[in-house]
């Protein structure tokens, strides 16, 4: 593996660790972390591999970054997820490129689902969550009127899932990356 990719992986690791800390402690992922990660990842891809195509270079980073970020845009638009998560996912995609980003998307989703279940179990809110899901389904099916109180909003720091899923994908594909 070329030293420039080792440096890029280290940069990604540092960005993920910082993002986990700020997401857990302050409920935000900082722009001062995500924007430089994205810019450096795309810059390194352009410098080392050129414009490239779907699997190499700048094009790979842009496609992978945009594709991974788009997965979270609907949740961010509804206010269920922060835009910092979206930008962090774009940075992860830009570093990993295509097709490695596919493994990252799968692993981040798996870790996120596990994190949500563990959080609900830990907080003892499984039944309340299931009841809320059934109420929302009944409202959509027009079996029930929408109530004014939708219950408390829970914070699950998705930066943790992004970091763990990304590290898992990097380990999974370490022989193919860079």
Secondary structure, DSSP 8 states (H G I E B T S, - for coil): --HHHHHHHHHHHHHHHHHHHHHHHHS---HHHHHHHHHHHHHHHHHHH-S-BTTBHHHHHHHHHHHHHHHHHHHHHTTSS-HHHHHHHHHHHHHH-TTHHHHHHHHHHHHHHHHHHHHHHHHT-HHHHHHHHHHHHHHHTTSS---S---------HHHHHHHHHHHHHHHTTTT--
